[in-house]
């Protein structure tokens, strides 16, 4: 009866989910040292092993640390074994593992992160290693756990070095939920100590989460708008299309926000002008209507001394690149206004009128003929008259 029970036990044990047994070579020196030795011996065996031995020992070492963590508590030797096991795992070894084993590895990583909360050394080693495995191992569940960890623990509860390591890891493995969580942290004074690193991580995530970025712009106030735009500008790897799309949305939203407030700061104007410059540099004609709307707003702000002449000229000059067709009417109307003021003997800025004439000349639409011709009959500076004649000669008929 005893013999039958033993056979049944061995039979059932052979079906317990575990890492592939073929990865456990017989008569291995390192495996023998691990099985027979104390924790220090086990750590040394893990560090010295290679090939299939390393894969098997990494898993067994992690299993050992998890099984004994509750018993040993905060034990330096056990932490050392956990770190050695984590660091011994290579992308190559993961790639050679079966899908079942890969899932088991991720499950173990999650357990380690949760069980070793009191050991920043173990958690940091894990976060650092995870990044190197992102191409060979699914980390969806691990990222979800890490997101939840940040959400359910305050900044004061999390070791600062662990928090910074998590931010670095998120640059590579963060998901859309991560992006929103970190953005909310950025606007939370409790996380002010991590402001610079939060900015860096969010900036690097923007290209991967454009829908989320544009969604934030849609609901942003002016300060948040400036923050999002500056974050995008910090990442030089953001594509031209993404930069333009963000700039277009920022300019659109800022115009709407300005319509609802009488308070406009220098920083508000700078964000608008910088967004417009990006659209101009990339000839983003998709924003044609927005550029014209901003030109009309800029006219009002210029009259009220809210923006400088230089900023207004930048706005005017942008129209030949962003709105080369739709802006002709608005520009000719404005040139006629300037001409009318000149006829009345008012002082007109040479640089301002030149910017209008040169922009119309660059566009070359024949509907600007009358307003440009009128310039030549007025008492403008010679440089203005010359520019008007050149613009007239370049019109397309």
C-alpha positions as a printed NumPy array, in Angstrom:
array([[  0.   ,   0.   ,   0.   ],
       [  2.854,   2.356,   0.918],
       [  4.621,   1.524,  -2.31 ],
       [  1.498,   2.357,  -4.337],
       [  1.15 ,   5.681,  -2.479],
       [  4.753,   6.577,  -3.209],
       [  4.358,   5.777,  -6.892],
       [  1.188,   7.903,  -7.043],
       [  2.965,  10.821,  -5.334],
       [  5.865,  10.68 ,  -7.754],
       [  3.44 ,  10.454, -10.679],
       [  1.519,  13.554,  -9.554],
       [  4.714,  15.478,  -8.816],
       [  5.878,  14.943, -12.381],
       [  2.874,  16.982, -13.596],
       [  3.374,  20.049, -11.358],
       [  3.875,  23.098, -13.679],
       [  7.547,  23.908, -13.722],
       [ 10.275,  24.996, -16.049],
       [ 11.232,  22.507, -18.756],
       [ 13.099,  19.633, -17.183],
       [ 15.412,  19.258, -20.173],
       [ 17.019,  22.512, -19.059],
       [ 18.299,  20.757, -15.941],
       [ 21.385,  18.814, -17.062],
       [ 22.421,  15.833, -14.949],
       [ 25.601,  15.867, -12.872],
       [ 25.928,  19.655, -13.124],
       [ 28.449,  21.163, -10.709],
       [ 26.488,  24.395, -10.378],
       [ 23.157,  22.681,  -9.844],
       [ 24.698,  20.391,  -7.246],
       [ 26.19 ,  23.374,  -5.422],
       [ 22.829,  25.135,  -5.505],
       [ 20.867,  22.146,  -4.161],
       [ 23.338,  21.225,  -1.415],
       [ 24.639,  24.614,  -0.374],
       [ 23.554,  27.396,   1.937],
       [ 22.196,  30.695,   0.607],
       [ 25.67 ,  32.04 ,  -0.122],
       [ 26.515,  28.859,  -2.033],
       [ 23.284,  29.121,  -3.977],
       [ 24.065,  32.723,  -4.891],
       [ 27.538,  31.751,  -6.081],
       [ 26.125,  28.866,  -8.145],
       [ 23.68 ,  31.208,  -9.866],
       [ 26.39 ,  33.781, -10.606],
       [ 28.797,  31.212, -12.047],
       [ 26.331,  29.175, -14.143],
       [ 25.857,  29.579, -17.877],
       [ 23.767,  28.102, -20.675],
       [ 20.937,  25.762, -19.698],
       [ 22.243,  25.645, -16.129],
       [ 21.723,  29.412, -15.849],
       [ 18.139,  29.249, -17.092],
       [ 17.215,  26.477, -14.665],
       [ 19.075,  28.003, -11.714],
       [ 17.59 ,  31.464, -12.267],
       [ 14.115,  30.043, -11.987],
       [ 14.918,  27.801,  -9.016],
       [ 16.677,  30.652,  -7.191],
       [ 13.653,  32.881,  -7.652],
       [ 11.368,  30.082,  -6.437],
       [ 13.591,  29.615,  -3.376],
       [ 13.583,  33.315,  -2.485],
       [  9.811,  33.554,  -2.848],
       [  9.195,  30.417,  -0.786],
       [ 11.403,  31.609,   2.056],
       [ 10.801,  35.368,   2.055],
       [  7.937,  35.179,   4.554],
       [ 10.038,  33.019,   6.879],
       [ 13.338,  34.914,   6.685],
       [ 11.871,  38.398,   6.334],
       [ 14.36 ,  41.149,   5.564],
       [ 17.428,  39.011,   5.06 ],
       [ 20.477,  40.404,   3.271],
       [ 21.622,  36.99 ,   2.004],
       [ 18.186,  36.235,   0.582],
       [ 18.138,  39.661,  -1.103],
       [ 21.542,  38.875,  -2.598],
       [ 20.273,  35.586,  -4.024],
       [ 17.233,  37.336,  -5.514],
       [ 19.426,  39.997,  -7.141],
       [ 21.816,  37.358,  -8.524],
       [ 18.897,  35.386,  -9.955],
       [ 17.41 ,  38.465, -11.592],
       [ 20.674,  39.662, -13.094],
       [ 21.527,  36.192, -14.424],
       [ 18.496,  36.18 , -16.722],
       [ 19.447,  37.196, -20.261],
       [ 17.291,  38.026, -23.297],
       [ 18.899,  35.084, -25.086],
       [ 17.838,  32.68 , -22.344],
       [ 14.296,  34.055, -22.367],
       [ 14.118,  33.712, -26.153],
       [ 15.088,  30.032, -25.922],
       [ 12.38 ,  29.371, -23.334],
       [  8.937,  27.999, -24.16 ],
       [  5.876,  30.249, -24.081],
       [  4.793,  28.549, -20.869],
       [  8.159,  29.271, -19.279],
       [  8.036,  32.896, -20.446],
       [  4.683,  33.358, -18.726],
       [  6.141,  31.785, -15.606],
       [  9.064,  34.222, -15.673],
       [  6.728,  37.22 , -15.84 ],
       [  4.636,  35.775, -13.023],
       [  7.78 ,  35.363, -10.921],
       [  8.883,  38.928, -11.672],
       [  5.544,  40.207, -10.409],
       [  5.838,  38.117,  -7.248],
       [  9.361,  39.365,  -6.589],
       [  8.355,  42.983,  -7.011],
       [  5.431,  42.54 ,  -4.619],
       [  7.188,  40.38 ,  -2.029],
       [ 10.405,  42.396,  -1.836],
       [  8.822,  45.829,  -1.261],
       [ 11.122,  46.366,   1.71 ],
       [ 14.239,  45.816,  -0.411],
       [ 14.92 ,  48.66 ,  -2.818],
       [ 18.024,  46.786,  -4.046],
       [ 15.931,  43.871,  -5.3  ],
       [ 13.208,  46.064,  -6.795],
       [ 15.728,  48.282,  -8.617],
       [ 17.603,  45.243,  -9.968],
       [ 14.306,  43.873, -11.265],
       [ 13.225,  47.156, -12.875],
       [ 16.617,  47.529, -14.538],
       [ 16.59 ,  43.947, -15.844],
       [ 12.981,  44.135, -17.09 ],
       [ 13.909,  46.805, -19.633],
       [ 16.485,  44.507, -21.252],
       [ 13.862,  41.762, -21.652],
       [ 11.1  ,  43.821, -23.278],
       [ 11.747,  42.425, -26.774],
       [ 11.75 ,  38.781, -25.696],
       [  9.085,  38.725, -23.01 ],
       [  5.543,  40.017, -22.68 ],
       [  5.435,  42.529, -19.834],
       [  1.785,  43.522, -20.054],
       [  0.856,  42.114, -16.648],
       [  4.023,  43.404, -15.008],
       [  3.394,  46.95 , -16.269],
       [ -0.181,  46.771, -14.976],
       [  1.141,  45.785, -11.537],
       [  3.708,  48.589, -11.614],
       [  1.038,  51.119, -12.602],
       [ -1.142,  49.959,  -9.714],
       [  1.811,  50.148,  -7.334],
       [  2.341,  53.826,  -8.146],
       [ -1.366,  54.583,  -7.924],
       [ -1.939,  52.884,  -4.569],
       [  1.192,  54.201,  -2.838],
       [  1.939,  57.856,  -2.199],
       [  5.199,  59.505,  -3.186],
       [  6.224,  59.436,   0.486],
       [  5.585,  55.684,   0.759],
       [  7.788,  54.71 ,  -2.201],
       [ 11.567,  54.68 ,  -1.907],
       [ 12.869,  57.538,  -4.085],
       [ 15.43 ,  55.356,  -5.863],
       [ 12.723,  52.787,  -6.687],
       [ 10.431,  55.538,  -7.979],
       [ 13.182,  56.914, -10.231],
       [ 13.996,  53.417, -11.497],
       [ 10.326,  52.867, -12.278],
       [ 10.257,  56.099, -14.29 ],
       [ 13.324,  54.994, -16.248],
       [ 11.745,  51.605, -16.93 ],
       [  8.504,  53.253, -18.042],
       [ 10.397,  55.105, -20.771],
       [ 10.642,  51.737, -22.515],
       [  7.752,  49.649, -21.227],
       [  5.085,  52.155, -20.135],
       [  1.573,  51.875, -21.583],
       [ -1.229,  54.393, -22.132],
       [ -2.351,  54.073, -18.508],
       [  1.208,  54.815, -17.407],
       [  1.227,  57.949, -19.539],
       [ -1.899,  59.367, -17.896],
       [ -0.74 ,  58.421, -14.384],
       [  2.612,  60.153, -14.822],
       [  1.021,  63.226, -16.382],
       [ -1.23 ,  63.55 , -13.343],
       [  1.801,  63.203, -11.08 ],
       [  3.497,  66.006, -12.985],
       [  0.694,  68.366, -11.955],
       [  0.7  ,  67.164,  -8.342],
       [  2.839,  69.079,  -5.855],
       [  3.452,  65.906,  -3.866],
       [  5.673,  64.711,  -6.717],
       [  7.561,  67.987,  -7.18 ],
       [ 10.849,  66.308,  -6.202],
       [ 10.525,  64.108,  -9.304],
       [  9.403,  66.882, -11.657],
       [ 12.402,  66.785, -14.009],
       [ 12.426,  63.013, -14.372],
       [  8.658,  62.922, -14.81 ],
       [  9.009,  65.455, -17.626],
       [ 11.704,  63.34 , -19.28 ],
       [  9.676,  60.106, -19.089],
       [  6.429,  61.682, -20.298],
       [  8.24 ,  63.446, -23.131],
       [  9.711,  60.152, -24.335],
       [  6.293,  58.458, -24.163],
       [  4.473,  61.107, -26.225],
       [  5.238,  59.614, -29.689],
       [  3.764,  56.261, -28.601],
       [  0.643,  57.794, -27.094],
       [ -0.405,  60.574, -29.425],
       [ -4.14 ,  59.938, -28.955],
       [ -3.725,  60.411, -25.218],
       [ -1.593,  63.52 , -25.757],
       [ -4.156,  65.124, -28.045],
       [ -6.887,  64.178, -25.602],
       [ -5.063,  66.028, -22.83 ],
       [ -4.797,  69.102, -25.048],
       [ -8.542,  69.071, -25.671],
       [ -9.316,  69.365, -21.953],
       [ -6.325,  71.494, -20.887],
       [ -6.344,  74.948, -19.371],
       [ -3.696,  77.447, -20.484],
       [ -1.075,  76.33 , -17.956],
       [ -1.586,  72.677, -18.821],
       [ -1.424,  73.558, -22.509],
       [  1.967,  75.158, -22.031],
       [  3.137,  72.134, -20.067],
       [  2.098,  69.658, -22.771],
       [  3.639,  71.734, -25.547],
       [  6.914,  72.099, -23.643],
       [  7.   ,  68.354, -22.976],
       [  6.642,  67.665, -26.689],
       [  9.409,  70.151, -27.477],
       [ 11.795,  68.392, -25.094],
       [ 11.737,  65.246, -27.25 ],
       [ 13.795,  65.788, -30.397],
       [ 12.803,  62.356, -31.714],
       [  9.13 ,  63.262, -32.141],
       [  8.266,  63.033, -35.836],
       [  7.462,  66.074, -37.951],
       [  3.839,  65.014, -38.302],
       [  3.403,  64.53 , -34.563],
       [  5.05 ,  67.866, -33.78 ],
       [  2.763,  69.619, -36.244],
       [ -0.339,  67.854, -35.001],
       [  0.444,  68.819, -31.412],
       [  1.232,  72.413, -32.445],
       [ -2.002,  72.687, -34.416],
       [ -4.082,  71.418, -31.495],
       [ -2.254,  73.653, -29.024],
       [ -2.798,  76.738, -31.182],
       [ -6.468,  75.876, -31.706],
       [ -7.114,  75.309, -28.014],
       [ -5.202,  78.423, -26.969],
       [ -7.336,  80.594, -29.276],
       [-10.487,  79.18 , -27.686],
       [ -9.105,  79.786, -24.199],
       [ -8.158,  83.367, -25.032],
       [-11.672,  84.051, -26.277],
       [-12.947,  83.268, -22.785],
       [-10.484,  85.362, -20.776],
       [ -9.165,  88.906, -20.687],
       [ -5.903,  87.884, -19.038],
       [ -3.102,  87.011, -21.441],
       [  0.47 ,  86.466, -20.285],
       [  3.735,  86.779, -22.174],
       [  4.157,  83.   , -21.838],
       [  0.753,  82.423, -23.431],
       [  1.807,  84.414, -26.494],
       [  5.182,  82.677, -26.7  ],
       [  3.544,  79.246, -26.791],
       [  1.247,  80.374, -29.614],
       [  4.066,  81.901, -31.634],
       [  6.291,  78.868, -31.127],
       [  3.476,  76.531, -32.197],
       [  2.899,  78.704, -35.269],
       [  6.625,  78.623, -36.102],
       [  6.578,  74.807, -36.146],
       [  3.589,  74.84 , -38.499],
       [  5.385,  77.383, -40.699],
       [  8.669,  75.474, -40.831],
       [  6.851,  72.344, -41.958],
       [  4.38 ,  74.086, -44.304],
       [  1.504,  72.482, -42.404],
       [ -1.326,  73.725, -44.639],
       [ -3.796,  71.509, -42.817],
       [ -3.841,  74.249, -40.181],
       [ -4.787,  76.928, -42.713],
       [ -8.016,  77.958, -40.998],
       [ -6.347,  78.022, -37.604],
       [ -3.517,  80.227, -38.867],
       [ -6.005,  82.735, -40.292],
       [ -8.   ,  82.719, -37.062],
       [ -4.819,  83.441, -35.142],
       [ -3.891,  86.233, -37.564],
       [ -7.218,  87.922, -36.845],
       [ -6.706,  87.48 , -33.105],
       [ -3.125,  88.762, -33.391],
       [ -4.382,  91.943, -35.132],
       [ -6.549,  92.727, -32.13 ],
       [ -3.787,  91.883, -29.659],
       [ -1.289,  94.03 , -31.575],
       [ -3.609,  97.048, -31.496],
       [ -4.016,  96.527, -27.745],
       [ -0.241,  96.163, -27.196],
       [ -0.586,  92.565, -26.023],
       [  1.843,  91.184, -28.615],
       [  4.939,  92.829, -30.027],
       [  5.378,  93.994, -33.586],
       [  7.925,  91.229, -34.116],
       [  5.432,  88.59 , -32.993],
       [  2.739,  90.06 , -35.206],
       [  5.1  ,  90.077, -38.19 ],
       [  5.904,  86.41 , -37.49 ],
       [  2.174,  85.71 , -37.594],
       [  1.766,  87.533, -40.92 ],
       [  4.798,  85.863, -42.523],
       [  3.575,  82.404, -41.511],
       [  0.533,  82.685, -43.757],
       [  2.444,  82.151, -47.008],
       [  3.511,  78.705, -45.73 ],
       [  0.519,  77.605, -43.659],
       [ -2.397,  79.273, -45.466],
       [ -1.146,  80.295, -48.945],
       [ -4.593,  80.186, -50.541],
       [ -7.063,  81.048, -47.81 ],
       [ -5.111,  83.971, -46.333],
       [ -5.019,  86.242, -49.418],
       [ -8.352,  87.866, -48.66 ],
       [ -7.465,  88.567, -45.015],
       [ -4.062,  89.972, -45.997],
       [ -5.361,  92.234, -48.753],
       [ -8.029,  93.6  , -46.422],
       [ -5.352,  94.351, -43.835],
       [ -3.091,  95.99 , -46.451],
       [ -6.012,  98.182, -47.516],
       [ -6.475,  99.173, -43.864],
       [ -2.81 , 100.151, -43.662],
       [ -3.076, 102.079, -46.931],
       [ -6.11 , 103.938, -45.578],
       [ -4.199, 104.901, -42.456],
       [ -1.263, 106.051, -44.578],
       [ -3.552, 108.232, -46.688],
       [ -4.749, 109.893, -43.488],
       [ -1.166, 110.729, -42.612],
       [ -0.819, 108.171, -39.808],
       [  2.578, 106.692, -39.074],
       [  2.825, 103.117, -40.397],
       [  5.614, 100.739, -39.412],
       [  7.804, 100.039, -42.442],
       [  8.584,  96.513, -41.216],
       [  4.919,  95.766, -40.671],
       [  3.721,  96.834, -44.096],
       [  6.696,  95.128, -45.705],
       [  5.732,  91.837, -44.032],
       [  2.236,  92.053, -45.534],
       [  3.519,  92.965, -49.004],
       [  6.226,  90.294, -49.005],
       [  3.776,  87.632, -47.821],
       [  1.31 ,  88.524, -50.574],
       [  4.19 ,  88.516, -53.057],
       [  5.299,  85.067, -51.873],
       [  1.777,  83.738, -52.363],
       [  1.47 ,  85.416, -55.767],
       [ -2.315,  85.429, -56.018],
       [ -3.602,  87.975, -58.543],
       [ -6.459,  89.062, -56.255],
       [ -3.867,  91.06 , -54.302],
       [ -3.246,  93.284, -57.348],
       [ -5.404,  96.277, -56.359],
       [ -4.133,  96.611, -52.807],
       [ -0.5  ,  96.201, -53.904],
       [ -0.927,  98.724, -56.706],
       [ -2.437, 101.208, -54.25 ],
       [  0.758, 101.046, -52.198],
       [  2.769, 102.448, -55.117],
       [  0.657, 105.632, -55.156],
       [  1.164, 106.43 , -51.492],
       [  3.956, 108.2  , -49.658],
       [  5.582, 105.062, -48.288],
       [  9.289, 104.591, -47.741],
       [ 11.16 , 103.654, -50.934],
       [ 11.824, 100.131, -49.63 ],
       [  8.047,  99.61 , -49.321],
       [  7.391, 100.934, -52.825],
       [ 10.08 ,  98.669, -54.28 ],
       [  8.669,  95.634, -52.462],
       [  5.175,  96.412, -53.774],
       [  6.422,  96.666, -57.381],
       [  8.3  ,  93.376, -57.06 ],
       [  5.251,  91.683, -55.565],
       [  3.083,  93.011, -58.424],
       [  5.503,  91.688, -61.034],
       [  5.425,  88.252, -59.463],
       [  1.663,  87.794, -59.381],
       [  0.309,  84.817, -61.303],
       [ -2.354,  85.586, -63.921]])
